[in-house]
């Protein structure tokens, strides 16, 4: 099984070196997108068979396999694939390697679109952070923003347009970038390169295909996003009904994140997020995380929205409603969970979490205790409930940490592991 993968640009009259022309002239089966077919059709033999690359890709690869199986007896001819730019740069050659790992691949790359845009701008791009939004969600792009990447190259699609990207950046306060947009790169008749502020780009429509480069402009630092801090001051959060006690205090918040070992985790659940302080701090300190935040109170959804926009923390997935009734089947399983509120149902919540928690994953909870003798109340002691739940569910409890802030009662940071 052999593929010859040829990278092309949008130029309507491409130039191919002799080796590539020889492969094309002797080829039998060709493949690529419909736009590629329009560009290369004058070069194809009259009896050429063409396989459109369209979704679902499984059907495309079935046709490839049929070709190789039908001609196996007399050494089948290679499938010649045309792809955009460098086929190894978020390109189709990677798909071939994934779906047919035993196939032989001969590659003739061209410049990818971001390289061409940098060339047009005479912009050194060796430190550029590359993000693909082509058929992909926002997390990697959000991560680049949170980490304040100086230059971000973005591959777009019809949903993640330059306008949509600019709007998202402005929404979360990341307005200290100039956006460079390249349209129809490689096509001498349609190619267009423009540079502007995000506010302008958010209002415009650009021809597709396009790509963008975001270049940091430190002379226009955002007034909406604070400088990177290891710990957001409590008074800067919007609070639930203005109640200061309804937020995990900053020193405790940081110790909680440390206990959760988030630097080595992938999926973090924050149960009972209230103001969103723990989720937001985790998002900013560990932007690689996938974060799902749960809260039963409807009014907390607006709080999370307000605070995440205030501190530039996009990408937190919010779930409003009773956690014990939530459909968790479509949510990725966590390897770290913080229980910030349990409404008297701690054991029930831990039972659910235990059923989905990854092996080696941890659960952390903060328990309020009183100095000296415990106050007599009708509420069960959360530390005791946590200990009992660990024993009943086979969770290994780890040593706790105890901290007292100012006039507040001590907080004990409890932790267990599956």
N, C-alpha and C positions, 0 to 999 in steps of 0.2 A: 504494500500500500504506500503509494508515494504521492505527495502533494507538492506542487510548485506554487508558492504564494508570492504574488507580485503586488507591491504597494504602488498606488497611483494617487495623484492629486485630482483636483476638480478641473484641470486643464482639458478643454475639449479636444485638443490634438496632442496627446501625450507623446513623448519621445521615449523609446525603449532601446537599450543597448543591444548589440548583436546577439549576445547569449539569450536574452529574453525573447527577442524576435524569433530566434531559432526554435525555442521551446513553444512559442505560440503557433508558429507555422506548422509544426509537427504534432500539435495537440489534437485531441479528439473531444474531450469533455472539459468544459469550462464552467466556472461558477463565480457568483458575486451578487451584489445588490443590483437592483434594477437601474440605479443611476450609473453604476459601474458598467453595466451592459451597454447603455447608450454611448458611453465614452469609448469603449474598446471594440464595439461591434465591427468597425471597418477593418480591424486587424485579424479577425477570426476567419478560419477556413470556412468555405461555403457549407460544408456538411457538419459543422460543429454542433455539438449538443450543449445546451446551456441549462444549468441548474440554479434557479433563483435562491438566494439566501434570504429566507423569510422565516418569521416565527410561525409555528414552533420549530426550533432547530432540530429536534429529534427526527422530523420528517426529512429534513435536508440530509442528515447523516445517514439515514436509511438508504437514500438514493446513492450516496457515495459508496456504501457497503455493497449495494446491488451491483454497481459498476465493477468493483474489484472482484466480487465473487463470480460474475458472469465471464470475466476475461482472465481468470486465474490460470487457466490451462496454458495460455500462450503469453504470459507475463503482461498483465494489463497496463495500459498507458496511464500516466499520472493524471490526476485531476488538477487542472490549473485554475487557481483561485485568484481573483482580483479583490484587493482590499484597500481601504483608505490608509494613506500615509505609511507608517511603520506598522506592519501587521502584528508585531510583538508588543506594541504600545497600546494596551487596552484593546487589542485587535483580534482578528479572527484566527490568527495563528495560535494564540493561546487557547482558543476554543477547540481547535483541532487537537492540540496536545492533551487537553483534558478529556475529550470524548474518544479519541483514538490514540492512546499513548504509544502504541507500537508503530504508528505510521512514520514514514520518513518524510521530512519536510526540508525542501530547498527554498531559501528565502531571498527575495530581491526587494529590499525595502526602499521606500522614499522618505522624504521628510514628513514628520507628523505635523498636524495643524498648529500645535502650540509652538513648535520650532519655527514654522513659517511665519507665524505672527511675531515672534521675537525677532526674526530676521528683518521683517518689514519695519519694525520699530528700532532696529539696531540696539536691542536691549539684551545685555548679558543675562543668560538664564540658567547658569550653572547651579545657582542656589534656589531655583524655583521649586516650590512645593506643588506637586501635581495631584489633582483631584478629578475623578471622573464622576459626573452626574448623569451620564448617558445610561438611562434605564436603571439608575441606582438612586437610593434615598439620600438624605442630607447628612448623615452622621460624620462622614470623613471631611466634608466641607466645614461643618460646624467646628470640628476638632481643629482644623487649620486656623479658623477665626479666633477661637479661644486661646490658642497658643501664639496668637499675634504673628503669624508667618509674614515675613516682609514682602514676599511675592508669591502669588498663588495662581497657577495655571489651571483653568477649569474647562473640561470637555462638557459641552451642553447637550441637551436634547430639546424636543418640542415643548416639554413641560418645564424643565429647568432652564428657562431662557435668561438672557442677560438682564431683562427687566425683572423677572422673578427673583433672580439672585441678588440684584441690587436692592430690591424691596426688602428681602429678608435681612440683609446686612444693615439697612437703615432701621428696620424694626427693632433690632437688638443693639443698636448704637454703634455698630462698626462702620463709621462713616469716614474714617481716615484713610481711604484708599482711592486711587484713580483707577478707573476701569478702561481697559483697552479691548475693543471688540474687533474680531476679524471675521468677515463674511465672505463665503465662496472663495476661500484662499486657494490660489493656484489657477483660478479661472481669470484670464486677462480681461474678459469683458464684464464680469460681474463682481470681481474682487473689490472689497472695500474695507479699509481699516480706519477706525475712529477712536479717539480718546476723549474721555469726559469725566465729570463727577458722577457719583452714584445717583444723586438726586435727578439728574437729567436722564440717565440711562433707565431709571425706573419708569419713566413715562413714555419710552420709545419702543417701537417694534423693529426687530432686526431680521433680515433674511436668514433662512436656514439652508445649509449648515453654517454654523458659526462656532467660535470658541472665544474665550476671554482670558486675559491676564489681569490680575489685580495687583497693583503696585502700591505699597504703603507710602503715604504722604504724611510724615510726622508733623508738618506744619498745620495740619487740620485734624488734630487729635480730637477724639469724641468727647463730648461733654456728658454723654449718657452712660458711658461705661467707665467704671473706676479703674485706676491702675491695678495691676495684678497684686493681690494681697494674700498672704497666708492667714486667712481668717477675716471674714467680713464683720465690721462692727454691728452689734445688735440693733442699735438705734437707726440704722439705715434701712432696715427691712420695714415694709408695710406689715402691720400686725393685725391679728384677728380682733376686731372691736377695740383696737388700741391697747390690748392687754399684754403687758410685758412678760407675764409669766407663761404666755402661750408660744414661747419660742425656746428652742434649745440654745442655751447661751454659748457664745463663741468658743471659750476654752473647752467646754464640754463637747461642743460640736467637733472640734478638731481632734480631741482624744477619742471620740466615737469613730471618726473616720479612720484614725490610726488602728483602732481595734478591729475594724472591718477589713483591714488589709487590702484596701481598694487598688493599690498600685499593681497588684497581681491578679485582680478579678476582671471579669468580663461583663457580667450582668448584675446590676444592683437594684434591689427593691426597697423602697422607703414606704413603710406602712404606717399611715396616720401622719401625713406630711404637714398638715396645718398651714404654716406660713411658707413652707417649702425650703426653709433654711438649710436643712441637711442635704436635700437633693441638689440645691443650687451650689452649695459649697463643694459637694462631691463632683458636680459637673465641671466646675472651674478648676479644681485641683487635679482631677483625673479625667480629662476630656475623652479618653479612649472608651470610657464606660458606656454601656447601654443602660439607661436609667428608667425605671417604671415606678411612678409614685402613686400611692393609693390614699384616699381620704373619703370619709363618709359624709362630711359636711359640704353642701353645695357651695356655700359662700367661699370656701377655701380654693376653689378653682380659679376665681378671679384674683385671689391673693397670689397664687402660684404664678399666674400669668403676669401680674404687675411686677412681682419681685424678679422673675426670670428675665423679663425685659429690662428692668432697671439695672441688673448686674451683668447683662450680656451672656445669658446661659440658655442658648437654644437647645432644642432636642430632647427635653424631658417629657416622657410620655405620661400623661395624667389620666387617672381612672377614678371617677367619682361614684360612690355608692358603698354599700356594705361589703367589705372584703370577703366575708364568709359566703356571700352569694355571688361573687364575681366569677365570670367565665374566664379561667386562666389558661385555657387550652391553646390560645393563639399567642400567648405571651412567652417569650423565651425564659427558660428556667434560670433562676438566680444562682449565683455562687456566693452572694453576700446579701444579707437582709437586715435592715434596721427596723425595729418595732418602736415607733415613736408614740403610738397610742393604741390602746386595745379595747377600751370601753368595757372592761370587766370580762373580756372573752379571751384572755391571754392564751390559755391552754388550747382552745379551739383554733385560734390563729396559728399557733405553733404547730399544731397537728397538720394543718393545711400546708404550711411552709415546709415542714419535714417531708411531705410527700413529693415536693417538686425540687427541693434543694439539691444542688449538685453534690456529689461525693467530695468531702473535704471542705465544703462550703460552711460559712459561719453565720450565726444569728447574734445580733447585739441588741441590747435593750438597756435603757437608763432607768434606774429605780430610785425614787425619792425616799430618803429615810430621815428621821428626826435625830437631833443630837441627844445622846443619852437614851432614855427609855422611849420605846416606840409609842406614839400617840394611840389612844384607844379609839378606833373608828369602826364603822360597819363594813368598810371596804377591806377585801382580803389583801394581804401583803404581797405586792407584786414580785418581790425577791423570792418569797417562799413559793409562789405559783410558778415562777420561772424554774426554780430548782426541781419542783415536783414534775413539771412538764419534761424537763431534760431526762429525769429518771424514767418516766413512763414511755418516752419516745426513743430512748436509746441514744440520746445526744450527749456528747462528752462536754461537761461544763469545765470552763477554763478559769484561772484565777481572775478575780474582778479587780477593778480600780475604784478608789473612793476619792472624791474631790468635793471641797466646800468653797463656794464663792460668796464673799461678802456676808450679808445677813441671811442668805438663803440656806435652807436645809441641805445637808450633804447629798450628793448624787453618787450612786454606785453604778458603774458601767459593767453590766453583766454580759458574758459571752459564752456561747457554746458552739460546738462543731459537730457536723454529721460524720 
